[in-house]
Amino acid sequence: MNGIKKSLRKSQKHGVGFTEAETVFGDLSAKMFYDDEHSDNEIREIIIGYSGENRLLAVCFTERENGITRIITARNVTNFERKDYEENERRQL
């Protein structure tokens, strides 16, 4: 029950539901990197990519030993993150 409440709170806070956040993993152009700043107790990663709703999102997640991906939080990217993402996309063309 606490996990569900936490998920609902974070979804309401950032305006991104976990169902939409899952779709970012299907973006073949998405960028992934380690979140060293928040990886004290577990290895966390961030993926930045487009969701199925065509929104550029940042999704923080961790991979469990059982192969399950746990989404910690999802949000719209900042202006800085958007600019960095778009510049990297142009360099790859």
Residue pairs with C-beta under 8 A, 6 or more apart in sequence:
7 18
10 73
10 74
11 17
11 18
14 73
14 74
14 75
14 76
15 75
15 76
16 51
16 55
16 57
16 74
16 75
16 76
17 74
18 71
18 74
20 51
20 52
20 53
20 55
20 57
20 74
21 51
21 57
21 59
21 71
21 74
22 71
23 51
23 52
23 53
24 30
24 47
24 48
24 49
24 50
24 51
24 57
24 59
24 74
25 47
25 49
25 59
25 69
26 52
27 49
27 50
27 51
29 49
29 50
29 89
30 47
30 48
30 49
30 50
31 47
31 48
31 49
31 85
31 88
32 45
32 46
32 47
32 48
33 45
33 46
34 43
34 44
34 45
34 46
35 44
35 45
35 46
35 60
38 44
38 60
42 62
43 62
43 63
44 60
44 61
44 62
44 72
45 60
45 61
45 62
45 63
46 58
46 59
46 60
46 61
47 58
47 59
47 61
48 56
48 57
48 58
48 59
48 77
48 81
48 85
49 56
49 57
50 56
50 57
51 57
55 76
56 76
56 77
56 81
56 82
56 85
57 74
57 75
57 76
57 77
58 74
58 75
58 76
58 77
58 81
59 71
59 73
59 74
60 71
60 72
60 73
60 74
61 69
61 70
61 71
61 72
62 69
62 70
62 72
63 69
63 70
64 70
77 85
